[in-house]
Amino acid sequence: MTRFFADLPRYTKAPLLDHRRRLGETDPPLTFEAFVGLLREWVHEHNTKHVVKRTGVTPLEAWLADPTEIRPEPTPAELRAFMLESDHRPRKITSHGVEFAGRCYMPENGAGRIGVEVRVRWMPHHSHEIDLYPQSQRPGMVSGEDRGRLPPAQGQRPTR
């Protein structure tokens, strides 16, 4: 990033010519299309002509020589799981459900899971719907039966 941006006109961290003026500050600003064109050229040149001293090959040659398989694209459910927030507090499923943010959430399949410790994860600014994860499991590595999206239980009050 710094090598590409440093060569652009009006780069704010360009060297000072004197105590008042920077190199390139009088150049006209770039249009978005011109910026994208310059970035495209720079990326192509960097990946195909720039030889990394440590490896002796270009980034494209290193990419093509790497036998590591590319992971499959994450599913929408996996992407959603990575965006959820958590306070990492263990909570127990009680006969009232799981208490979170002053509400009780009743799991659909929670009747046989009373006493089980879970972690609550939620989408920021959408605490009306939460996901439960087993205490020992990382988000994104969740099987369908272990995770349940839980609507708030109707008429339930916090059990404090």
N, C-alpha and C positions, 0 to 999 in steps of 0.2 A: 504493500500500500504506500509506504513512504517514498519508494523510488518512483512510482507512477505519479503520485500527487505532487511531488517536489518539482517536477518538470512542467506542471500546468501553469498557465498564466494566473496571476492573482493568488498564488499560494500564500496563505497567511503566515507560514513559518519559514518563508524564504529568507535568505540572508539579507541583512541590512546593507544598503549601499552607503548610507551615512546614518546619522542618528534619527532621521525622519523618513526616509524612503526605503521601500523594499524592492527587490528585484522583481520585475514583471507587474508591478501594481498599476502601471498606466496602460497595460494591454487591455483590450476589450474583453468582457466576460464571455465565456463559452456558452453556446446554446446547448440544450440537452442533447440534441442529435449529434453535435460536434463532440461533446463529451463521450457519448456512447461509442462513436467512431474511433476516437483516440484510445479509449479503454479496450475496444475490440482488437485494434492493432497491437497495443502493448501486450495484451494477454497472449495473442498468437506468437509474437516475437519472444516473449519470456518463456513460453512453453516449448517452442521449437528451436530456438537459437541460443538461449542462455544455458551455458554449461555450468552445473553446480560443481564447485571445486572439490567438495568432499567425496562425491560419487564419480565425477568425471563424465556424467551423462546429462542430457537435458531432462526437464521434468516429464516431457512426453515420453521419452525413451524409458525412463524409470517406471512410468505408469504402465506402459505396454509390456515391460519385462516382468512386472509383478504378477505372480501366479495366484495371489489371493482372490478368492471368489468375492464378487460384489454381493452384499447382503440384499435380500429382496426389499422392495419398497415397503415401508411400514403401513399397516392397515390404518384406516381412520380411527379405530378404537385405540390402537397403540399410540398414535399421534396425540389423541385426546388425553391419554393417561400421562404423557410427558408434560402436558400443560397444566395439570392439576396442582393445586397447592396443598400443603400439609403442615400441621404443627407438630407432627411426630409423637403425639401423645397416645399412649395405648388407652383404648376405651373398651368396656365390656358391654356385650349385648345383654340387656336385662329384660324383664317382662314388659317394660315400657318401650323397649327398643334401644336405640343408641342416642345418647344426648350429645348435641352439638349446637353451639351458638344459641343457647336458650330454648331449643326445640328438641323434641324427641322424634326420631325417625324410626319407623317400624320396617324392618327388612321383610321382603316378601316371603323368604324361606327362613325366617329367624326363629320360628317356634322350636326347632330342634337344636338351635345354636346358642341358647341362653348360657351365659358365662364365658363364651368365647371372646378372647381379646382380639380387637381389630384396630386398624388405623383408618381414620377418616380422611378422605381427600376430596377436594371440591374445586370447581372452576371459580376463579376470582370474580367477585361481584354476583355470583349465582349460588348462594348458599341454600336456595330452596331445593336443591337436588345434590345429593352427596354420593360418593362411591366408597364402599367398604373393602378393605384389603386385609387379608390375614396379617397378623403382627409381624410374622417372619418373612413376608414376601415383598419384593421390590416392585414398584409400579412399572408397568410396561411388560412385566413377566407374569401376567395374571391369567389364570385359566377362567373360562366362562362361569364355571360353577362356584368359584371362590369369590367372584366379584359380583356385587349386585347394586344397581342404581336404585336408590331408595327415595321415594317421595315422602314428604313429612306425614307422620301419622295424624289423622284428623282428630282434633279435640284433645290431644295429649299435652300435658304440661311437663315442664322439666321436673325431674325426680329429686331435686335437691331438698 
